[in-house]
Amino acid sequence: MRPRPLIIDTDPGVDDAVALVLALRSPEVDVRAVVAAFGNVALERTLDNAGRVLALTGRTDVPLGTGADRPLVHRREQRAGHVHGVDGLGGRAAQLPDPVTPLPGSGIALMARVLEEADEPVTIASIGPLTDTALLLATHPGLAERIERIVVMGGAIGGGNITGAAEFNVHADPEAAHRVLTQDRVPVALVPLETTLGCAAGPEWIAELAGADPVGAELAAMIAPYHGYYRGRYGRDAVALHDATALLECVAPGSLAATPVPLVVDTGFGPARGATIPYRVPEAPSPAVDVLSAPDVPAVLDAVLARLSGRPQASPCSIA
C-alpha cells in the first residue's frame, strides 16, 4: 500500500514535536509539508522548532512553510510557555540540530501546491490553531476536493484547559475554528481535550521512549518539564499525548472511534469564547464533525510508542 500523503499544520510545542516525530517515522504516511504557525509560542519560535525537529529526525527533505503569525480577526497574545518552556521545547531547542530553512513564501501557498501536485487525496493534520487551515479553505476553495479529511487536535466538549470552557488551540483563533468545523466541503475529525487527556503516558512509557534511540532520548528530555507541569496541574504522574493522539489517527485511520456531532464555536467575547458546542442550526443543515474517542487507551499508547521507537508492530492500531 502506498503511504498516504499528509500535510501537518502545527505550533511546536512539546506535544507537537512528539507528533511530528511520530508522523515522520511512520511508513504509513508520506509527509509532504510541515507548516508552522503561532500558538504555543510565537511564530519565530514555532518555525525554528519545527525546523529543528525535522533536522533531528534526518528529514531535511520535508518542505517547511511559514504559517500565520496571528489569528484571523482578533490579535491574541496568550502563549503556553509556562507549559512547554520559554523556547517551546522544554528548554531543549538549543541542543537540537540547526533547523531546516523554511521555503520562501507563505505556508498557505505551500499547502496549496502540495494539494495541486498530489495524485491522490491528502490528509491535513491541524494540531495547532486552525488559522492556516481556515485560510487555505477560504483562498483555495477549488482544492477542497483534493483533501481527504482534516484531522484536528482541539476543542473540548466538556471543560477547557485555557479557560473553563475552551481548549487552547480553538481558543487561539475561535473564528478560524468555527469556519473549519462548520464548513461542508471537507470531512473533519476532531480529537478533543477529553480524548487526549485520557491518552496519558506514565513514567514507564517515557522511560521506554528515552531508551529507544537518540531521537527518543531527546523527546523524553523535552517531555520532562512538560511532565512536571501535568503532575502539578492534574495530580497524575503522566503526561497527555495531545497532538500525537491526533497524528496516530492520521497514520492509522480507525485507531480512534468516531461519533458524528454538529459543532459550532463560540466567537463572542464572554467567558465561553472558544468553546466547542454541539448544536444543530434549526433553519439550515449542519455538517457533522466526527468527534473521536479512544476506547482502547493502552493500544493507542503502544501504537504511538512503537512508531516513535521504530519498534515493529504486528498489526495497525484499530478499534476493530
C-alpha positions in Angstrom: 0.0 0.0 0.0 1.3 3.4 -0.9 1.8 5.8 2.0 -1.0 8.3 2.4 0.1 11.9 1.7 0.0 14.2 4.7 0.3 17.9 5.5 1.0 18.9 9.1 0.0 22.3 10.4 1.5 22.8 13.8 2.8 25.1 16.5 5.6 23.3 18.3 5.2 22.8 21.4 6.4 19.7 23.1 3.5 17.5 22.2 3.6 18.9 18.6 7.3 17.7 18.5 6.3 14.3 19.6 3.5 14.2 16.9 5.9 15.4 14.2 8.4 12.6 15.0 5.5 10.1 15.1 4.4 11.1 11.6 8.0 11.3 10.2 8.8 7.8 11.5 5.5 6.2 10.3 5.8 4.3 7.0 2.0 4.6 6.5 2.2 8.3 5.6 4.2 10.5 3.3 4.7 13.9 5.0 4.6 16.3 2.0 4.8 19.5 4.1 5.1 20.9 7.6 3.7 24.4 8.2 4.4 26.2 11.5 2.2 29.0 12.9 1.8 31.0 16.1 0.4 29.2 19.0 2.2 27.6 22.0 4.9 30.2 21.4 5.3 33.0 18.8 5.8 32.2 15.1 9.5 32.9 15.1 10.0 30.2 17.7 7.5 27.6 16.4 9.0 27.8 12.9 12.5 27.3 14.4 11.3 24.4 16.5 9.6 22.7 13.5 12.8 23.0 11.5 14.9 21.6 14.4 12.6 18.6 14.8 12.9 17.9 11.0 16.6 18.0 11.3 16.6 15.9 14.5 14.8 13.1 12.6 17.0 13.4 9.5 14.1 14.6 7.4 15.6 17.7 5.9 13.8 16.7 2.6 10.4 17.7 4.0 9.4 21.2 2.9 8.8 23.7 5.8 6.4 26.6 5.4 5.7 29.8 7.3 2.2 29.9 8.7 0.1 32.6 10.3 1.6 34.9 12.9 -1.8 35.9 14.4 -5.4 34.9 14.4 -7.8 35.7 11.6 -9.7 38.5 13.3 -8.6 39.4 16.8 -5.0 39.6 17.9 -4.2 37.3 20.8 -1.0 37.4 22.8 -1.6 34.4 25.2 1.0 31.7 24.8 1.8 28.5 26.6 5.5 28.9 27.6 4.6 28.1 31.2 3.6 24.6 29.9 6.1 24.0 27.1 9.1 26.1 28.2 10.1 29.5 27.0 11.5 28.0 23.8 8.5 25.7 23.3 10.5 22.5 23.6 11.1 22.2 27.3 14.4 24.1 27.2 15.9 21.7 24.6 15.7 23.7 21.4 19.3 24.9 21.6 20.5 21.3 21.9 18.9 20.2 18.7 20.5 20.3 15.2 20.4 23.5 13.2 16.9 24.0 11.8 15.7 23.3 8.2 15.4 26.5 6.3 11.8 27.5 5.6 10.8 27.8 1.9 10.2 31.4 0.7 6.5 32.5 0.5 3.6 31.6 2.7 2.7 28.3 4.3 -0.7 28.5 2.7 0.9 28.6 -0.8 3.0 25.5 0.2 -0.1 23.7 1.3 -2.0 24.6 -1.9 1.0 23.5 -4.0 1.1 20.1 -2.3 -2.6 19.6 -2.9 -2.3 20.7 -6.6 0.6 18.3 -7.2 -0.9 15.3 -5.4 -2.3 12.5 -7.4 -4.5 11.3 -4.6 -6.4 13.0 -1.7 -4.3 14.5 1.0 -4.9 14.4 4.8 -4.3 17.6 6.7 -3.4 17.3 10.4 -4.2 20.6 12.1 -2.7 20.3 15.5 -2.3 24.0 16.4 -4.6 27.0 15.9 -6.8 26.4 12.8 -5.8 29.7 11.2 -3.8 28.3 8.3 -6.4 25.6 7.6 -9.2 28.1 7.5 -7.2 30.4 5.2 -6.5 27.5 2.9 -10.1 26.6 2.5 -11.1 30.3 2.0 -8.4 31.2 -0.5 -8.3 27.9 -2.5 -11.9 26.6 -2.5 -11.3 24.6 -5.6 -8.7 22.5 -3.8 -11.2 21.2 -1.2 -11.9 18.1 -3.3 -8.2 17.2 -3.1 -8.4 17.0 0.7 -9.3 13.5 2.1 -10.1 14.9 5.5 -8.9 17.4 8.2 -7.9 15.8 11.5 -8.0 18.5 14.2 -6.5 18.3 17.7 -8.6 20.8 19.5 -11.8 21.7 21.3 -13.4 20.4 24.4 -17.0 19.1 24.7 -16.7 19.5 28.5 -14.4 21.8 30.4 -11.4 23.5 28.7 -7.7 23.9 29.6 -7.1 27.6 28.8 -10.4 28.8 30.2 -13.2 26.9 31.9 -14.9 26.4 28.6 -12.3 26.4 25.9 -9.3 24.3 24.8 -6.1 26.1 23.8 -5.9 25.5 20.0 -9.5 26.6 19.4 -9.4 29.5 21.8 -6.3 30.7 20.0 -8.4 31.5 16.9 -12.1 30.8 17.5 -13.2 32.4 14.2 -10.9 30.1 12.3 -12.0 27.0 14.2 -15.7 27.9 13.6 -15.1 28.2 9.9 -13.3 24.8 9.7 -15.8 22.9 11.9 -18.9 24.3 10.2 -17.9 24.1 6.5 -19.4 21.2 4.5 -16.8 20.7 1.7 -14.2 18.6 3.5 -14.8 15.9 6.2 -13.4 16.9 9.6 -12.4 14.7 12.5 -11.9 16.3 15.9 -9.8 14.8 18.7 -10.9 16.8 21.7 -9.3 17.5 25.0 -11.3 14.8 26.8 -9.8 12.2 24.5 -6.2 13.4 24.6 -6.2 13.8 28.4 -7.3 10.2 28.6 -4.3 9.2 26.5 -1.7 10.0 29.1 1.7 8.3 29.2 3.3 7.4 32.5 6.9 7.1 33.7 7.4 3.6 32.2 6.3 4.8 28.7 8.6 7.8 28.9 11.5 5.6 30.1 11.0 3.2 27.2 10.9 6.1 24.8 14.2 7.5 26.3 15.9 4.2 25.8 14.8 3.7 22.2 17.5 5.7 20.4 18.9 9.2 20.4 15.8 10.8 18.9 13.6 9.1 21.6 16.0 10.2 24.3 15.7 13.8 23.1 12.0 13.6 23.0 12.0 12.2 26.6 14.2 15.1 27.7 11.7 17.6 26.1 8.8 15.9 27.9 10.4 16.0 31.3 9.4 19.6 32.3 6.1 19.1 30.5 5.5 16.0 32.6 6.2 18.1 35.7 3.6 20.6 34.7 1.0 17.8 34.3 1.8 16.4 37.7 1.3 19.8 39.3 -1.9 20.7 37.4 -3.7 17.3 37.3 -2.1 15.4 40.2 -1.3 12.5 37.9 2.2 11.0 37.2 1.5 11.0 33.5 1.6 13.4 30.5 -1.1 13.8 27.9 -0.2 13.0 24.3 -2.5 15.6 22.8 -1.2 16.0 19.3 0.4 12.6 18.9 -3.1 11.0 19.6 -4.5 13.0 16.6 -1.5 12.1 14.4 -2.0 8.4 15.2 -5.5 8.7 13.6 -3.8 10.2 10.5 -1.2 7.4 10.4 -3.6 4.6 11.2 -7.2 5.6 10.5 -9.6 3.8 12.8 -7.3 4.0 15.8 -10.0 6.2 17.4 -13.8 5.8 17.4 -15.9 8.4 15.7 -19.2 9.9 16.8 -20.8 12.4 14.3 -21.7 15.6 16.1 -22.7 19.0 14.6 -20.5 21.6 16.3 -20.2 25.4 16.5 -17.6 27.5 18.2 -18.4 30.4 20.4 -16.9 33.5 18.8 -18.3 36.0 21.3 -16.3 37.8 24.0 -17.9 36.3 27.1 -16.5 33.6 29.3 -17.4 30.9 26.7 -15.3 32.3 23.9 -13.6 29.4 22.1 -16.0 26.8 23.4 -16.9 24.0 21.0 -20.6 23.5 21.4 -22.8 20.6 20.0 -25.5 22.5 18.1 -27.6 22.0 15.0 -28.8 25.2 13.3 -32.6 24.8 13.0 -33.0 26.6 9.7 -30.1 25.0 7.9 -28.4 21.6 7.6 -25.3 21.4 9.8 -22.4 19.3 8.8 -21.4 16.7 11.4 -17.9 16.6 12.7 -16.5 13.2 13.6 -15.7 13.6 17.3 -13.1 11.0 18.1 -12.6 9.0 21.3 -10.2 6.3 22.5 -12.0 3.1 23.5 -8.6 1.3 23.9 -6.1 3.7 25.5 -3.3 1.1 26.1 -3.5 0.2 22.4 -3.2 3.9 21.5 -0.2 4.4 23.8 1.5 1.3 22.5 1.0 2.3 18.9 2.4 5.7 19.4 5.4 4.4 21.3 6.1 1.7 18.7 6.2 4.2 15.9 8.3 6.7 17.9 10.7 3.9 18.8 10.9 2.2 15.4 9.5 -0.9 17.0 7.7 -3.2 14.5 4.0 -3.8 15.1 2.1 -7.0 14.5 -0.8 -5.0 13.1 -2.1 -1.4 12.8 -3.8 0.0 15.8 -7.5 -0.2 15.3 -10.7 -0.1 17.3 -12.0 -3.1 15.4 
